[in-house]
Amino acid sequence: MGIFQRLARLIKANINALISKAEDPELQLEQLLREMNEQLIKAKKQVAVAIADEKRLAKQWEQEVRDAKEWERKAMVAVKAGDDALAKEALNRKRQHADLAEQFKAQWEAQKRAVEQLKLALTQLSAKIEEAGRKKTLLIARKKRAEAQKAINETLAGITEGSAFGDFKRMEEKIDQMAAEAEAGVELHAEMSGSDIEEKFRRLEAGPGADVELDELKRKMGLLPPVEAAVPATPAAAQSDVSMTDEQLQAEIEKMRKELAEEVPAAAPAAEKKAGA
């Protein structure tokens, strides 16, 4: 392959790439739809011309029919007048107009069929253009969705650790570190100042109020067994505890007397010393 052929192919490829890149599907669809509407306008004009020709042929046919009838009437007048030569001439004219009437009739019928076909084609063309207009709206919507999806994909593909999202993540980690350091400082200060011990004592003095209430709520809900109440002593048991026999009672009285006798002699010398003084 010669260098000029390769250069020509390269130039052609670059031109085609530029054209493809410059083509906007939305603009192309708009242009195609405008061309379709222009074709529809031209088709309507052609159909209008065909309809006009049909009406003109129909009028010419009707006129020739009337002319043929008129010359027939004149021939009848000539016959009544006894002028056969004039009657023949009128009949010749009648035949000429009758032949023209047949020709115009044939042309009119053919034109009428053509007009019907043109009307049908025009209706179909109009329907296709309307459908193209609806499809154009759908295609443009699809194109915009595709462009939006492409932009999102490009944005997601451009997100890396060195992007703004990576910086945001690092700032979040830095703030978390600062918050952890602040909490550690507060705990250290509490331990050094003794406030932590005071807080523990306050909790201890507060007592298990919440725990007791929680246990009561659980017993009420049936989650814990009820507290067993102290069984009161029966009257018989109480009487057995406090009642004593006569012998035991007498022994207890003697014991008390001996203790009292021992305390009285010890206290007498002390009283005499106090009186002598």
C-alpha positions as CSV (number, residue, x, y, z in Angstrom):
1,M,0.0,0.0,0.0
2,G,1.4,3.4,-1.0
3,I,2.0,6.2,1.3
4,F,-0.7,8.3,-0.3
5,Q,-3.3,5.7,0.0
6,R,-2.5,5.3,3.7
7,L,-2.5,9.0,4.2
8,A,-5.9,9.3,2.4
9,R,-7.3,6.5,4.6
10,L,-6.0,8.2,7.7
11,I,-7.5,11.5,6.7
12,K,-10.8,9.8,5.9
13,A,-10.9,8.0,9.2
14,N,-10.1,11.2,11.1
15,I,-12.8,13.1,9.2
16,N,-15.4,10.3,10.0
17,A,-14.4,10.4,13.6
18,L,-14.8,14.1,13.8
19,I,-18.2,13.9,12.1
20,S,-19.4,11.1,14.5
21,K,-18.2,13.1,17.4
22,A,-19.9,16.3,16.2
23,E,-23.2,14.5,15.6
24,D,-25.6,15.1,18.4
25,P,-28.4,12.4,18.4
26,E,-30.9,14.9,19.7
27,L,-30.1,17.4,16.9
28,Q,-30.1,14.7,14.3
29,L,-33.6,13.5,15.4
30,E,-34.9,17.1,15.3
31,Q,-33.5,17.5,11.8
32,L,-35.0,14.2,10.6
33,L,-38.4,15.1,12.0
34,R,-38.2,18.5,10.3
35,E,-37.4,16.7,7.0
36,M,-40.3,14.3,7.5
37,N,-42.7,17.2,8.1
38,E,-41.4,18.9,5.0
39,Q,-42.1,15.8,3.0
40,L,-45.5,15.6,4.5
41,I,-46.2,19.2,3.3
42,K,-45.0,18.4,-0.2
43,A,-47.2,15.2,-0.2
44,K,-50.2,17.2,0.8
45,K,-49.6,19.6,-2.0
46,Q,-49.3,16.8,-4.5
47,V,-52.5,15.2,-3.2
48,A,-54.3,18.5,-3.5
49,V,-53.1,18.9,-7.1
50,A,-54.3,15.4,-7.9
51,I,-57.7,16.1,-6.3
52,A,-58.0,19.3,-8.3
53,D,-57.2,17.4,-11.5
54,E,-59.9,14.8,-10.6
55,K,-62.5,17.6,-10.2
56,R,-61.4,19.2,-13.5
57,L,-61.7,15.9,-15.4
58,A,-65.1,15.3,-13.8
59,K,-66.3,18.8,-14.9
60,Q,-65.0,18.2,-18.4
61,W,-66.8,14.9,-18.6
62,E,-70.0,16.4,-17.4
63,Q,-69.7,19.2,-19.9
64,E,-69.1,16.9,-22.8
65,V,-72.2,14.9,-21.7
66,R,-74.2,18.0,-21.7
67,D,-72.8,19.1,-25.1
68,A,-73.7,15.7,-26.6
69,K,-77.2,16.0,-25.3
70,E,-77.5,19.5,-26.7
71,W,-76.5,18.4,-30.2
72,E,-78.9,15.5,-30.0
73,R,-81.7,18.0,-29.2
74,K,-80.6,20.2,-32.1
75,A,-80.7,17.2,-34.5
76,M,-84.2,16.4,-33.3
77,V,-85.2,20.1,-34.1
78,A,-83.6,19.8,-37.6
79,V,-85.5,16.5,-38.2
80,K,-88.8,18.2,-37.2
81,A,-88.0,21.0,-39.6
82,G,-87.4,18.5,-42.4
83,D,-83.7,19.4,-42.7
84,D,-82.0,16.0,-42.7
85,A,-78.6,17.4,-43.7
86,L,-78.6,19.7,-40.7
87,A,-79.8,16.9,-38.5
88,K,-76.8,14.7,-39.7
89,E,-74.4,17.5,-38.9
90,A,-75.8,17.9,-35.4
91,L,-75.6,14.1,-34.9
92,N,-71.9,14.2,-36.0
93,R,-71.3,16.9,-33.4
94,K,-73.2,14.8,-30.8
95,R,-70.9,11.8,-31.6
96,Q,-67.8,13.9,-31.1
97,H,-68.9,15.2,-27.8
98,A,-70.0,11.7,-26.7
99,D,-66.6,10.3,-27.6
100,L,-64.9,13.0,-25.6
101,A,-67.2,12.4,-22.7
102,E,-66.2,8.7,-22.7
103,Q,-62.5,9.7,-22.7
104,F,-62.9,12.2,-20.0
105,K,-64.9,9.7,-17.9
106,A,-62.1,7.1,-18.2
107,Q,-59.5,9.7,-17.2
108,W,-61.6,10.9,-14.4
109,E,-62.1,7.4,-13.0
110,A,-58.4,6.6,-13.2
111,Q,-57.6,10.0,-11.6
112,K,-60.1,9.2,-8.9
113,R,-58.4,5.9,-8.1
114,A,-55.1,7.6,-8.0
115,V,-56.4,10.2,-5.6
116,E,-57.7,7.5,-3.3
117,Q,-54.3,5.8,-3.2
118,L,-52.6,9.2,-2.6
119,K,-54.9,10.0,0.2
120,L,-54.2,6.6,1.8
121,A,-50.5,7.1,1.4
122,L,-50.8,10.6,2.9
123,T,-52.6,9.2,5.9
124,Q,-50.0,6.5,6.4
125,L,-47.2,9.1,6.1
126,S,-48.8,11.4,8.6
127,A,-49.2,8.5,11.0
128,K,-45.6,7.5,10.6
129,I,-44.4,11.0,11.2
130,E,-46.6,11.2,14.4
131,E,-45.1,7.9,15.6
132,A,-41.6,9.3,14.8
133,G,-42.3,12.3,16.9
134,R,-43.3,10.2,19.8
135,K,-40.3,8.0,19.4
136,K,-38.1,11.1,19.2
137,T,-39.3,12.1,22.7
138,L,-38.5,8.6,24.0
139,L,-35.1,8.5,22.3
140,I,-34.2,11.9,23.7
141,A,-35.2,10.8,27.2
142,R,-33.1,7.6,26.8
143,K,-30.2,9.7,25.5
144,K,-30.4,12.0,28.6
145,R,-30.5,9.0,30.9
146,A,-27.5,7.5,29.2
147,E,-25.6,10.8,29.5
148,A,-26.5,11.1,33.2
149,Q,-25.5,7.4,33.9
150,K,-22.2,8.0,32.0
151,A,-21.5,11.1,34.0
152,I,-22.2,9.2,37.3
153,N,-19.9,6.4,36.2
154,E,-17.1,8.8,35.3
155,T,-17.5,10.5,38.7
156,L,-17.4,7.2,40.5
157,A,-14.4,6.1,38.5
158,G,-12.6,9.3,39.5
159,I,-13.2,8.8,43.2
160,T,-9.9,7.7,44.7
161,E,-8.1,7.9,48.0
162,G,-6.5,11.1,46.9
163,S,-9.8,12.8,46.0
164,A,-12.0,15.0,48.0
165,F,-13.8,11.9,49.4
166,G,-10.5,10.6,50.7
167,D,-9.8,13.9,52.4
168,F,-13.2,13.9,53.9
169,K,-12.6,10.4,55.3
170,R,-9.2,11.5,56.8
171,M,-10.9,14.5,58.4
172,E,-13.5,12.2,60.0
173,E,-10.8,10.0,61.4
174,K,-8.9,13.0,62.7
175,I,-12.0,14.3,64.5
176,D,-12.7,10.9,66.0
177,Q,-9.1,10.8,67.3
178,M,-9.5,14.3,68.8
179,A,-12.7,13.2,70.6
180,A,-11.1,10.0,72.0
181,E,-8.2,12.1,73.3
182,A,-10.5,14.5,74.9
183,E,-12.4,11.7,76.7
184,A,-9.1,10.2,77.8
185,G,-8.1,13.6,79.3
186,V,-11.3,13.8,81.2
187,E,-10.9,10.4,82.7
188,L,-7.3,11.0,83.6
189,H,-8.2,14.3,85.3
190,A,-10.9,12.6,87.3
191,E,-8.5,9.9,88.6
192,M,-5.8,12.5,89.5
193,S,-8.2,14.8,91.3
194,G,-10.0,12.1,93.3
195,S,-13.4,13.0,91.8
196,D,-13.6,9.4,90.6
197,I,-13.4,8.1,94.1
198,E,-16.0,10.5,95.3
199,E,-18.3,9.4,92.5
200,K,-17.9,5.8,93.5
201,F,-18.8,6.7,97.1
202,R,-21.8,8.6,96.0
203,R,-23.0,5.6,94.0
204,L,-22.3,3.4,97.0
205,E,-24.2,5.6,99.4
206,A,-27.1,5.9,96.9
207,G,-27.7,2.2,97.6
208,P,-29.2,-0.4,95.4
209,G,-32.5,1.5,94.9
210,A,-32.7,0.9,91.2
211,D,-31.7,-2.8,91.6
212,V,-34.3,-3.3,94.2
213,E,-37.0,-1.7,92.1
214,L,-35.8,-3.8,89.1
215,D,-36.1,-7.0,91.2
216,E,-39.6,-6.0,92.4
217,L,-40.7,-5.4,88.8
218,K,-39.3,-8.8,87.7
219,R,-41.2,-10.5,90.6
220,K,-44.3,-8.6,89.6
221,M,-43.9,-9.9,86.0
222,G,-43.2,-13.4,87.3
223,L,-39.6,-13.5,86.1
224,L,-38.3,-14.0,89.7
225,P,-39.7,-16.1,92.6
226,P,-41.5,-14.2,95.4
227,V,-39.6,-13.4,98.6
228,E,-40.3,-15.9,101.4
229,A,-42.0,-14.2,104.4
230,A,-40.8,-15.0,107.9
231,V,-43.0,-17.6,109.5
232,P,-44.4,-16.1,112.8
233,A,-44.0,-18.3,115.8
234,T,-47.1,-20.1,117.0
235,P,-48.5,-19.2,120.4
236,A,-47.6,-22.7,121.6
237,A,-44.0,-22.3,120.5
238,A,-43.8,-18.8,122.1
239,Q,-45.2,-20.1,125.4
240,S,-42.8,-23.0,125.4
241,D,-39.9,-20.5,125.0
242,V,-40.9,-18.2,127.8
243,S,-42.5,-20.7,130.3
244,M,-40.2,-22.2,133.0
245,T,-40.7,-25.0,135.5
246,D,-41.0,-24.2,139.3
247,E,-37.6,-25.8,140.0
248,Q,-35.9,-23.7,137.3
249,L,-37.6,-20.6,138.6
250,Q,-36.5,-21.3,142.2
251,A,-32.9,-21.9,141.1
252,E,-32.9,-18.6,139.2
253,I,-34.1,-16.7,142.3
254,E,-31.4,-18.3,144.5
255,K,-28.8,-17.4,141.9
256,M,-29.9,-13.8,142.0
257,R,-29.8,-13.7,145.8
258,K,-26.3,-15.0,145.9
259,E,-25.2,-12.3,143.4
260,L,-26.9,-9.7,145.5
261,A,-25.3,-10.9,148.8
262,E,-21.8,-10.8,147.2
263,E,-22.4,-7.2,146.0
264,V,-23.6,-5.9,149.5
265,P,-20.5,-6.8,151.6
266,A,-18.2,-5.4,149.0
267,A,-20.0,-2.1,149.0
268,A,-20.1,-1.7,152.9
269,P,-16.3,-0.9,153.5
270,A,-16.4,1.6,150.8
271,A,-19.3,3.4,152.5
272,E,-17.6,3.5,155.9
273,K,-14.4,5.0,154.4
274,K,-16.5,7.6,152.8
275,A,-18.3,8.4,156.1
276,G,-15.0,8.7,158.1
277,A,-13.6,11.0,155.7
